[in-house]
Amino acid sequence: ETWQRQVQAIYLHVIAFNESAMRLYESEGFLQIQHKSDFYHIAGQSYDAYLYARYLNDGKPPLTWRMQQTASSWWQWWSDALRRAVWMRRQTTGPPVQA
């Protein structure tokens, strides 16, 4: 088996303001998996970075990242459903009455 078939992930960092690089990496299948505060220090200035990964050969993101994505999706669904329910209730009951 060649080393190419054994590689399961490619990781890279990108400075947070390099939006064109982030678009390129995402278009090539890289996932943004972590934010790193003050990762780069250039000419006395601190800059944030993002960690990107591309998974190959049945490689998977870390379990903690997958769980975070699931929780984030669930929370977004729940908050959207609650917002819709409140909006629908206001449509059927009218505005609150001031005493």
N, C-alpha and C positions, 0 to 999 in steps of 0.2 A: 504494500500500500504506500502510495506516495505521500509526502508531507502535505500536499494540497488537499487531499481527502481527509486529513486529520485536523486541519484548521477548522474550528467551529465559530470563531468570532474575530472580527477586525475592529479594533478600537482606535479612535482618534479624538483629539481635543480641538476645539475651535474657539477663538476669542469671540466674545458675545456680540461685538459690533460688526462682525464679518458676515452680514446677512446673505451675500451672494454665495459664499462658501457653504453656508448652512442649507440654502436652497439646492445647491449642487449635490451635497451629500444625501439629502433627503430624496432627491430625484433618483439617486443610485441605490436606494433601499436602506440607507442608514437610519437608525432610530435615535432620537435624542433621549438619552436615558438618565442624565444627571446634570444638575447645575452646580458649578464649582465657583464659590465666591472668592474674589481676590486671588485667582489662580495664576495669572500672569503679572509680572512686575516689570514694566518697561519705562525707562527714563524716569524713575521715581514715581510712576503712576501705577495704581493697581487696576486690574481689569478682570472681570468675570469671564468664565469659560463654560462651554457645554461639552459634555462627554457624549460622543456618538458611538454607536456600535452597529455592525452589520453581521448578522448571524448566517452561517453557512453550514452545510452538511449536518442538518438536524440540530444545530446549536440553538439554544434558547436564551432569552434574557434571564437575569437572576430572578428567583422566585419573588423577592421583595419588590422588584420593579413591576412584575406582572400583577402582584396583589395590589400595588398602588394604582395601577391603571384600571383594574377592576373596580376598586373602591371609588376612584374618581368618576368613572362612568356611572356607577350606581348612584353616587351623590348627585351628579348632574341630572340623571333621569328623575330622581326623587324631587329635587328642587324645581325642575320644570313642571312636573305633575302637580306639585303644590301650588305653583304660580297659576297654572291653568284652572285648578279647582277654585282658588280665590277669585279669579277673574270671572269664572262662570257663575259663582254665587252672587257676585256683585251685579252681574247682568240680570239675574232672576229676581233679586231682592231690591235692587235700586241702591242709591247712595245711603249711607248711614244717616239716621235722623238725629239731629242735635236736640237735647232736652233743654 
